[in-house]
Amino acid sequence: MLALLAQSPTLAQGSTLLAQDPTLADFGRDPWWLILIKVVFAFIFGAIGTVLGVWFERRLVARMAVRPGPNQVGPFGLLQTLVDGIKGMLKEDLLPRASDKVVFFFAPTISAIFALTALSVIPFGPVVSIFGHQTPLQVTDVPVAVLVILACSAVGVYGIVLGGWASGSTYPLLGGLRSSAQVISYEVAMGLSIVAVFMVAGTMSTSQIVAAQASGARLSLFGWEPSWGYWPGWYALLLLPSFVIFVIAAFGETNRAPFDLPEAESELVAGYMTEYSSIKFLLYMLSEYVAMLTMSAATVTLFLGGWRAPWPISLWDGANSGWWPLLWFLGKVTLMLFLFVWVRATLPRLRYDQFMRFGWKVLLPVNLAWILLLAGGRVAWSGNVESGTRWLLVGGMAVTILLIGLLWPARKPEKQRSVAEQVAARPTGSFPVPPIDLVVPPSPRARRVVAERAPANVAIGSGESGESETATDGRGA
């Protein structure tokens, strides 16, 4: 595997690009009306993707829960999300008395604008012909396009934080603070996972990263090259640890379950969106689904070959030319959206301390170790390193990782304590705390209902506690 990583072609080494692959020189030459068409296409892709994404999630979660889901409004319930959106816009737009009016109004637009902006550097396809003009199926591209995606994801959280602060309420403020800490924690792991892609592809341009996954690397292990073809080329296979960490971090970046702690309804009512209604609430919902769509498209671009056709469709000569790649790209994005919905319907929400511990104590060390292994492998299998030095580097990296794993402090199991010990360990404060073994007596209404329903020939006696046995048995009434 290390030899494979070291010998993979990079753009810096001058890998051959196919004729339909766009380069950085192809951008900035389009007429204004063509640029406008591509910008409108990206906006429509985000808006329509949100409407269909909500319908897709509701239908899929319903199928997993063995219930029908929306199926009455329109064919297969496709118009249900549209009707819900119109109903939401017609709701009364409430403004809390203690809120900051200006910030409260503009906060949802910040999240929605930056979520849509990230789609501008996503390559939807190769060079195509639009009204006789040859142009890449991408709004724009820059040498640091991947950093643009990260920047939009990071700045979009300002809309959540400002919305929670401007609401003038406790729960929205806690949700906004949670979201900021969440983005800081998981953006570190996401950035390190992208570093592996930069090292192998040799570029930070999204279109060139897709081009670097075109033909793949010749499978060569320790100088032996088999006769059975090429490595598939997708970085999801070549950089599997980075792919897994990036997907996990994408869940944390988009506030999706099981990492939806900024809007946990069991703790914070609705988090940063608690005081919002009408169209501003819909803007927050739009930004969440567009962010999920953008992260799915970024994952496809960085790790799943972008718009290139998967095997065995790639055996067809015309699979990666014309408008067909747009279909493959949409199919891959749909699979990533399915993963988002599947995880939401399967895993329970984490506690906040578990969530932060997982990001800092698991994802970050594993990512650092993987980057160290990847960098050492590329140096060891470069052409300027002798054979003895190469094996010495490999052995040193293996021993280092083994020692880190052996010396890593194990988590001590918590001691099982009795109820009396738990009560004694509670901190004393200025407010009363109910005992742990508290048994709540039935309400007077429940006892009265049981007494009225009891047969006339059954005597309802009272014990020492003043409660009847029949009433005790009827606590659930």
C-alpha positions, 0 to 999 in steps of 0.5 A: 500500500505504501508503494502504491501511495508513493507511485501514484501520479500527481499533477505536479509530476505532469500526469496526462489529462484527457481532452475533456478534463478542464484545467485552470486556464479554461476558467475566466474565459466565458461570456457573462451570460454563460457565467450567469447560466452556470450560477443560476444552475448551481443555485437551482441545484441547491434549492431543488436538492433541498426540496427533494432532499427533505422528501427523500429523507422523509420517505426513506426514514418512513420506509426504515420505520415501516410506515408510509411517509408522505404519499398523498400530495402529488405523485409519491408525495413529491409535492408535500415538501413544496406545500410545507414550504408554502405553509411555513412562509405563510406563518406569522413571523414572530420577533422576540421582544428581547432580541437584537432585531437587525442581527436576528433578521440577517443571521439565517441569510448568512448560513444560507448564502455561504452554504450555496456559495460552496457549490461554486467550486464543485465540478459537476462534469467535464468540458461541455458545449453550451450554445456552441461554447466549450466550457467546464461544467463548473462555475469557477475553480481556483488553485485553493478551491478545497479551502474555499469549501472549508471556509464557507463551511466555517463561516456559515456557522456564524449565522448559527451563532449570531442567531442563537445570540440575537434571540435573547433566550437561553436555549438558542444561545446554548445551541449557538455555542455548541455549534461553534465548538462543534465546528472547531473540533471537527474541522481540524479532523476534516482538514487533516483528512484533506491533507492526505488528498493534497499529498497524493493529488499534488493540487488543491484545485477541485477540477484537478483532483478529479483529473488526478483520479482519472486513470489511477495508479499502477498497482505496484507492491515492493517493485512487483507489478502484476499484469491485471490492470490499474488501481481504480483510482478513487481516493476512497480506496487509496486513502481509506482512513482519510475517507472515513474520517472526512465522512464522520467530520462531515456529519459534525460540520453539518449538525446532522444526527447523531451529531445534531447537538446544537438543535437537540430537541430533548435538551434545547427545545430546538436549539438556535432555531427555537425563537425563529418562525416563518421564512427565517426558520425555513432559511435555517432549514435550507442552509442545513440541507444545502450544507449536507448537499455540499458536503456530499458533493465535496466527498464525491469530488475528493474521494469518489472520482468526482463526475467520472463513471464508476466501474463497469460503466467506465468501460464504455468509451463515451461514459466520461464525455458529454453530459453523461458525467452529470448523471454519474455525479448526481448518482454518487451524491444521492448515495452520499445523501442516503448515507446521511439519512441512514445514519440518522435513522439508525444511530442515537444522539451522542452526549455532548461530552462523548461527542467532543471526546470522540473528536479530540481523542479519537479522530485527531490522533488517528488522523495524525498517525495516518498522515505520518504513515502516508508521508513516511511511505511516500518518502521511503518509496521515492527514487532517491532513497536506498533500499536499506534506508527505506526499510529502516524508515518503515520499521521506525514508523511501525515501532512508533505507531505500536508504542503509541498504541501500547502506551495509550492510557486506557479508560478506567471502568467506572465503579458501580456505587450503591444508591446511598453512595451516589446520594452522599457523593452529590454536591451540596448546593443552594437548591433542593435535589430530589433523592435518586430512589424517589418514588412518585406517588400517584396523583389524586385524580388517578386514585379517584378514578380507580375508586370510581371504577372499583366494584361495589363489593370490593373494599378499598382500604388504606395502608400505613402510607394512606394509599390503597392497594388498588390505587397503587396498582392503578398508577398508570390510569 
